Structure formats: structure tokens, C-alpha cells
Amino acid sequence: MRPDGYQKLLSGALKDRYQQFSPANQVQMKIGPIINAELKVTNNTGFKMVGFDAGKTSKAILAQNEYNRFFFSFHSLKYEGWTKFIDGVVSDAKIISEVESKFILAYSLQYLDEFVWEDGNGYDAGLIFRESKYLPKDIFGSTILDYALNLDKTHNKRTYLDRISVNVSDLINSNKLITIIHSITFVIPESEVLLFDSLLDLPAFRENMDYAHKMNKETLEAILAEDVCKKINLI
């Protein structure tokens, strides 16, 4: 990946959507039994592209070179509905894919939901969560939680990976931060690996992303209390 090739998009095809570009550097630390820590810095291993709305970050594209692979992620910090989000991602991804030809091995959809508990009377998990096959029953008797569930499932005779993690941690003044991360990942068989732009045009890609979105909503409805689901417009 050559970050400078992507930076030119800010004055070209993406100039109306993104306003800031910064290259990423990779820092590795090696600690030996005798010598002091040794730092190795590799420059231009990726980039971050940021779009703003009313002075606040509203979207971002992250890219990172990793060993034997590269990684792109498209983020929305101002979610305005599924159709608008996925149409925007596909549009941006098609422009990104024109810079370099890349084969895609997997793609995923991930949601991150955060809640802050501010009730001074103490944390009550029963007001946030409901009993569900996705969560252990012990969470209702605990004030902290760090839990993850990873499953392989099947959709349209294809296997995908389903992961949900739930964390409840302490903040100041007895408040709590509740973080829920749910992701669905589709791994492409080696015999069917496609170039980035070709994948984006496949009807199966959009169908799988729509399915991942649907499963995210169903998973949240299954673990969150009814009042919480109403407040975040799930039901």
C-alpha cells in the first residue's frame, strides 16, 4: 500500500466527503533479557482519512499494512440509518479500490454501542440486559463484566463468523461504561477470491451486508432490555 496515492483523493473524488489525511506509522518494541527496550518505527504503513460535519468527526477511513495482508475499515460516527450508511461505504470503497488493485479475503460489519450508567443508586444489570442465550445468567449478580462469544454460523450455505463482546467497567462517581461490540465476518473461499472493486459489484456482497445488519439488530434485541431497545430505536 502506498499512502500517498490515497492522499490525492482528498483533492479529487473524495474532496466533498473527507477533509483530513494523515499517514500511519508502525511502532514495534523489542525487549531483551539484557539490553534496554529497542524501538523500531516503520513509516507510512497506512493512513487515516477523516470527514467532518459541523466541526465534529462524522466519518473515517482507516488503512493498515499488516504481515502478508492489508486492512481497510470504513467508520461512521454519525449514523443516519442503514441504507445511507452502506450506500456511502460502497461509494467510498469503490473510489478507494481504484487506487490499487487488491484481492479481498474477507469482509465484515461491526457495530459498537456504548451506554453510560449515571444512576447514583447503584448499577442494576437487569435494567440494561435481559436473559438471553448470548449472555451468561451470572451477569445479573455482578457489577462488572468482560465477556465475549465467538461462533461460526451458516447463511446461504456459507459459513461466517459471529462475535459479540460485552464489557461493563467502572467510571468515576460510581458511573458505569457499558460497551457492546457485535461483528459478522464473511470469509471468501480461496477459489473465489476477487478484486476489491469486483466484490463491491456483486449482489451477494450487498445481500450479505444487509443480512449482517439484520442479525445485529436481532442480537441487540435479544440481549437488551425492552426500555433500552426503545430508547435506541430498535423497536
Order of alpha helices (4+ residues) and beta strands (2+ residues): alpha-beta-beta-beta-beta-alpha-beta-beta-beta-beta-beta-beta-alpha-alpha-alpha
